[in-house]
């Protein structure tokens, strides 16, 4: 084997490692730039990037953000990224698992072509970060659609955090725009903290209890689950006021109807 073949062998090995980590690189720099544009990042923003890999998303981020902090678990890509982009004074790359990172103390944004295998962990980390302003994540298409109501169904995760965050489906990306090529297409999901929460902070404990009850899976519908702890007459009245059919399956109830239900129950 000639010496010129060793770099390619190393690259193939690291691409295999990325596949094990469920990371798929965007191939097209124009597509990566369009994704970063959709995040609405400005020169005063601090951006945290998860799993930057070869830096395809990092480069346009550096053109727009005031500061970019990347967390890369793979030693090879962390070192290569520092070598290639370390001359940017507003860029830092840390070798770490993003899920173990403490959120910044000041407002920040997350923009990432997220590793598909830990997408739920990343989204939960973002939603639980008190200083997060927004997140734009490339995920599997099904995940993005599921959590933005695009199937006509809403996930528990989305409903739980709806009073504090907006969830929106972004650009769709064909699977062949990645390497290695994943089995499914992808899409961007956008999370944005509301300027003013739909419910006051003291009400959030009761809100989460209501969501837990509704998604308990007991009773076959939101109304039936509600009747387990609320007098039937009051449950039916609250559902009627909120515009929820008493037999409506819980996943089919839009988040704004949940808000109306909560207000009817606590009025």
C-alpha positions in Angstrom: 0.0 0.0 0.0 1.4 3.4 -1.0 1.9 6.2 1.6 -0.7 8.3 -0.3 -3.4 5.8 0.5 -3.0 6.1 4.3 -4.8 9.5 4.7 -7.8 8.1 2.8 -7.8 5.0 5.0 -7.8 7.1 8.1 -10.6 9.2 6.7 -12.7 6.1 5.9 -12.1 4.8 9.4 -13.3 8.1 11.0 -16.3 8.2 8.7 -17.1 4.7 10.0 -16.8 6.0 13.5 -19.2 8.9 12.7 -21.7 6.3 11.4 -21.5 4.5 14.7 -22.2 7.9 16.4 -25.2 8.4 14.1 -23.5 11.5 12.6 -24.1 12.2 8.9 -22.2 15.1 7.3 -23.8 17.6 5.0 -22.1 17.5 1.6 -23.2 20.8 0.1 -21.8 24.0 1.5 -24.7 26.0 0.0 -27.2 23.8 1.8 -25.3 24.2 5.1 -25.4 28.0 4.6 -29.1 28.0 3.9 -29.6 26.0 7.1 -27.6 28.5 9.1 -29.5 31.4 7.5 -32.7 29.8 8.6 -31.5 30.0 12.2 -31.6 33.8 12.2 -28.2 34.2 13.8 -26.7 37.7 14.2 -23.4 39.2 15.0 -24.3 39.7 18.7 -25.2 36.0 19.2 -23.3 33.3 21.1 -23.9 30.0 19.2 -23.3 26.5 20.6 -22.7 23.8 18.0 -23.2 20.1 18.7 -20.9 17.6 16.8 -19.4 20.0 14.2 -17.5 17.1 12.5 -15.7 18.5 9.5 -17.0 22.1 10.0 -19.5 22.3 7.2 -22.0 24.2 9.4 -19.3 25.8 11.5 -17.9 27.9 8.7 -21.1 29.8 7.9 -21.8 30.2 11.6 -18.4 31.9 12.0 -19.5 34.4 9.3 -22.6 35.4 11.2 -22.3 34.8 14.9 -20.4 36.9 17.4 -19.1 33.8 19.1 -19.2 30.0 18.3 -18.5 27.3 20.8 -18.4 23.8 19.4 -18.4 20.5 21.3 -17.0 17.5 19.4 -16.8 14.0 20.9 -14.5 12.5 18.3 -10.8 13.4 18.9 -9.8 13.3 15.2 -12.5 15.8 14.2 -11.9 18.0 17.2 -8.2 18.3 16.5 -8.8 18.9 12.8 -11.4 21.6 13.4 -9.0 23.4 15.8 -6.3 23.2 13.1 -8.4 24.5 10.3 -10.6 27.1 12.1 -8.7 27.8 15.3 -7.3 31.1 13.9 -10.8 32.6 14.3 -10.7 34.5 17.6 -14.4 34.1 18.2 -14.3 30.2 17.8 -13.6 27.6 20.5 -13.8 23.8 20.0 -14.0 21.5 23.0 -13.6 17.8 23.0 -16.6 16.7 25.0 -20.0 15.0 24.9 -22.5 17.8 24.5 -24.9 16.1 26.9 -22.5 16.6 29.8 -22.0 20.3 29.1 -23.5 23.0 31.4 -25.4 25.7 29.5 -23.8 29.2 29.3 -24.9 31.7 31.9 -25.8 34.2 29.3 -28.4 33.9 26.4 -27.2 31.6 23.7 -28.4 29.7 20.6 -27.9 26.1 19.5 -27.3 25.4 15.7 -26.3 21.9 14.7 -26.5 19.1 12.2 -27.4 16.9 15.2 -26.2 13.3 15.5 -29.5 11.4 14.8 -28.9 8.8 17.5 -29.0 11.4 20.3 -31.5 13.9 18.9 -34.0 13.5 21.7 -31.2 14.0 24.3 -30.1 17.2 22.5 -33.6 18.6 22.3 -34.3 17.9 25.9 -31.0 19.5 26.9 -32.0 22.6 24.9 -35.5 22.8 26.4 -34.1 22.5 29.9 -31.4 25.2 29.4 -32.8 28.2 31.2 -30.7 30.7 29.1 -31.4 29.1 25.6 -32.9 31.6 23.2 -33.4 29.3 20.2 -32.2 26.1 18.6 -32.1 25.0 15.0 -31.3 21.3 14.6 -31.1 19.0 11.5 -32.9 15.8 12.5 -34.5 12.8 10.9 -37.6 14.0 9.0 -39.9 11.9 11.0 -38.6 13.3 14.3 -39.0 16.9 13.0 -42.6 16.2 11.7 -43.6 14.4 14.9 -42.6 17.2 17.2 -44.1 20.0 15.1 -47.5 18.6 14.5 -46.9 18.0 10.8 -48.5 14.6 11.0 -51.6 16.1 12.6 -50.4 14.6 15.9 -48.4 16.3 18.7 -45.8 14.7 20.9 -45.8 14.8 24.7 -42.4 16.6 24.6 -43.9 19.4 22.5 -47.0 19.8 24.5 -45.1 19.9 27.8 -42.9 22.7 26.6 -45.4 24.6 24.5 -46.1 27.4 27.1 -42.4 28.4 26.9 -41.3 27.4 23.3 -42.5 27.6 19.8 -41.8 24.5 17.6 -41.6 24.9 13.9 -40.7 22.6 11.0 -37.9 24.0 8.8 -36.2 23.0 5.5 -36.3 19.4 4.3 -33.1 17.8 3.2 -32.8 14.7 1.0 -30.8 11.9 2.5 -28.4 11.9 -0.4 -27.2 15.3 0.7 -25.3 13.6 3.5 -22.3 11.3 3.8 -22.5 8.6 4.8 -26.0 8.4 3.3 -28.6 7.8 6.1 -31.6 5.6 5.5 -34.1 8.4 5.8 -34.5 12.1 4.7 -33.9 14.9 7.2 -35.4 18.2 8.1 -34.7 21.1 10.4 -36.6 21.7 13.6 -36.7 25.1 15.1 -37.2 25.8 18.8 -37.6 29.4 19.9 -38.2 30.6 23.4 -41.4 32.8 23.6 -40.8 36.4 24.6 -43.6 36.0 27.1 -44.6 32.5 28.3 -48.2 31.5 27.7 -48.5 30.5 31.4 -47.0 32.1 34.5 -44.0 30.3 36.1 -46.0 29.2 39.2 -48.5 27.4 37.0 -46.0 25.2 35.3 -46.0 22.5 37.9 -49.7 22.0 37.5 -49.4 22.3 33.7 -46.9 19.4 33.7 -49.1 17.4 35.9 -52.0 17.9 33.5 -49.8 16.8 30.5 -48.6 13.7 32.5 -52.2 12.8 33.2 -53.3 13.4 29.6 -50.5 11.2 28.1 -50.9 8.5 30.7 -52.5 6.2 28.1 -55.4 5.3 30.5 -58.9 5.8 29.1 -58.1 6.0 25.4 -58.7 9.8 25.1 -57.7 13.0 26.8 -61.3 13.4 28.2 -61.3 9.9 29.7 -57.9 10.3 31.3 -59.0 13.6 32.8 -62.1 12.0 34.3 -59.7 9.9 36.5 -59.0 12.8 38.7 -61.6 15.5 37.8 -65.4 15.0 38.3 -66.8 13.8 35.0 -69.1 16.8 34.7 -66.2 19.3 35.3 -64.0 17.4 32.9 -66.6 17.4 30.1 -67.3 21.1 30.7 -63.6 22.0 30.5 -63.2 20.0 27.3 -66.2 21.7 25.7 -64.9 25.1 26.6 -61.5 24.2 25.1 -63.0 22.9 21.9 -61.8 19.3 22.6 -64.1 16.4 21.8 -64.4 14.2 24.8 -63.3 11.2 22.8 -60.4 12.9 21.0 -57.2 10.9 21.2 -54.6 12.8 23.2 -52.0 13.0 20.5 -54.5 14.7 18.2 -55.2 17.6 20.6 -53.2 20.7 19.4 -51.1 22.5 22.1 -53.2 25.6 22.0 -56.3 23.5 22.9 -54.3 22.2 25.9 -53.7 25.7 27.0 -57.4 26.5 26.8 -58.2 23.3 28.7 -55.7 24.2 31.5 -57.3 27.7 31.8 -60.8 26.2 31.9 -59.8 23.8 34.7 -57.9 26.4 36.8 -60.3 29.3 36.2 
